[in-house]
Amino acid sequence: MKRIVINIDKDQVNLKSSDPLTFGETVQALLSILNATAGEVISNAAKKDQQKVRETIYDSLNIAFGNILEEIIPSEEIPSLEAAAILKAQNEIIAKARKEKRPLEEVLEEYNTKAEEDTKDARNMS
């Protein structure tokens, strides 16, 4: 068993372990702490506020992980995933409208509604 000690002093965080940690072990430990903390914060919130707390935690983690990924590989160094995703979605929408002989606007509205539902579902998974 490895022992991990986390010291926090203002904005400085220092992680020490009894034995060297692999990257995977470090990620697992930190994500376990995040998950447990998020669960506790949600549980301690008033019932009526729990959904808003979930959404805030989701958004906060999304921003934090995005910032970490940006530090590892700045976006200008990788092909634009966003542009590729937009192009793929456009092609799917156009193909579906043609195949079903429906107005493009109707299929687009359907697609946007589904995307909004998927986003809500992802936020509720925590």
C-alpha positions as CSV (number, residue, x, y, z in Angstrom):
1,M,0.0,0.0,0.0
2,K,1.2,3.5,-0.9
3,R,0.5,6.4,1.3
4,I,-0.2,9.8,-0.2
5,V,0.0,13.2,1.6
6,I,-1.4,16.3,0.0
7,N,-0.4,19.7,1.5
8,I,-2.2,22.8,0.4
9,D,-0.8,26.3,1.2
10,K,-2.8,29.0,-0.5
11,D,-2.4,28.3,-4.3
12,Q,0.4,25.8,-3.9
13,V,-0.3,22.1,-3.8
14,N,2.3,19.5,-2.9
15,L,1.8,15.8,-3.3
16,K,4.1,13.3,-1.6
17,S,3.9,9.6,-1.5
18,S,5.6,6.8,0.5
19,D,6.7,5.2,-2.7
20,P,6.9,6.5,-6.3
21,L,3.6,6.8,-8.0
22,T,2.8,6.1,-11.6
23,F,0.9,8.7,-13.6
24,G,-2.1,6.3,-13.6
25,E,-2.0,5.8,-9.8
26,T,-1.8,9.6,-9.3
27,V,-4.8,10.2,-11.6
28,Q,-6.8,7.5,-10.0
29,A,-6.1,8.9,-6.5
30,L,-6.9,12.5,-7.5
31,L,-10.1,11.5,-9.4
32,S,-11.3,9.4,-6.4
33,I,-10.8,12.4,-4.2
34,L,-12.7,14.7,-6.7
35,N,-15.5,12.2,-7.0
36,A,-15.9,11.7,-3.3
37,T,-15.8,15.5,-2.6
38,A,-18.3,16.2,-5.4
39,G,-20.6,13.6,-4.0
40,E,-20.3,15.1,-0.5
41,V,-20.9,18.6,-1.7
42,I,-24.0,17.5,-3.6
43,S,-25.3,15.5,-0.6
44,N,-24.8,18.4,1.7
45,A,-26.7,20.8,-0.5
46,A,-30.4,21.5,0.0
47,K,-32.5,19.2,-2.0
48,K,-33.8,22.0,-4.1
49,D,-30.2,23.2,-4.9
50,Q,-28.7,19.8,-5.8
51,Q,-29.3,20.0,-9.5
52,K,-27.7,23.5,-9.7
53,V,-24.7,22.2,-7.6
54,R,-24.3,19.2,-10.0
55,E,-24.3,21.5,-12.9
56,T,-21.8,23.9,-11.3
57,I,-19.4,21.0,-10.4
58,Y,-19.8,19.6,-14.0
59,D,-18.9,23.0,-15.5
60,S,-16.0,23.6,-13.1
61,L,-14.5,20.2,-13.8
62,N,-15.0,20.7,-17.5
63,I,-13.1,24.0,-17.4
64,A,-10.4,22.7,-15.1
65,F,-9.7,19.6,-17.3
66,G,-9.8,21.7,-20.4
67,N,-7.2,24.0,-18.9
68,I,-5.0,21.0,-18.1
69,L,-5.3,19.6,-21.6
70,E,-4.5,23.0,-23.0
71,E,-1.3,23.1,-21.0
72,I,-0.3,19.6,-22.1
73,I,-1.0,20.2,-25.8
74,P,-1.9,23.8,-26.7
75,S,-4.9,23.9,-29.1
76,E,-2.8,25.5,-31.8
77,E,-0.6,22.4,-31.9
78,I,-3.5,19.9,-32.6
79,P,-6.0,19.8,-35.5
80,S,-9.2,21.5,-34.6
81,L,-11.4,18.9,-33.0
82,E,-14.2,21.4,-32.8
83,A,-14.0,22.1,-36.5
84,A,-14.0,18.4,-37.3
85,A,-17.0,17.8,-35.0
86,I,-18.9,20.7,-36.6
87,L,-18.2,19.4,-40.1
88,K,-19.2,15.8,-39.2
89,A,-22.5,17.1,-37.6
90,Q,-23.2,19.2,-40.7
91,N,-22.7,16.3,-43.0
92,E,-24.9,14.0,-40.8
93,I,-27.7,16.6,-40.8
94,I,-27.6,17.2,-44.5
95,A,-27.4,13.4,-45.3
96,K,-30.4,12.7,-43.0
97,A,-32.5,15.6,-44.5
98,R,-31.8,14.2,-48.0
99,K,-32.4,10.6,-47.1
100,E,-35.7,11.4,-45.3
101,K,-36.7,14.1,-47.9
102,R,-37.3,16.5,-45.0
103,P,-36.5,20.2,-44.8
104,L,-33.0,20.9,-43.5
105,E,-34.3,23.3,-40.8
106,E,-36.6,20.5,-39.4
107,V,-33.7,18.0,-39.1
108,L,-31.4,20.7,-37.6
109,E,-34.0,21.5,-34.9
110,E,-34.3,17.8,-34.1
111,Y,-30.5,17.5,-33.9
112,N,-30.2,20.6,-31.6
113,T,-32.9,19.2,-29.3
114,K,-31.1,15.9,-29.0
115,A,-27.8,17.6,-28.3
116,E,-29.4,19.6,-25.5
117,E,-30.9,16.4,-24.0
118,D,-27.5,14.7,-24.2
119,T,-25.8,17.6,-22.4
120,K,-28.4,17.5,-19.6
121,D,-27.9,13.7,-19.3
122,A,-24.1,14.1,-19.1
123,R,-24.5,16.7,-16.3
124,N,-26.9,14.5,-14.4
125,M,-24.4,11.5,-14.5
126,S,-22.5,12.9,-11.5
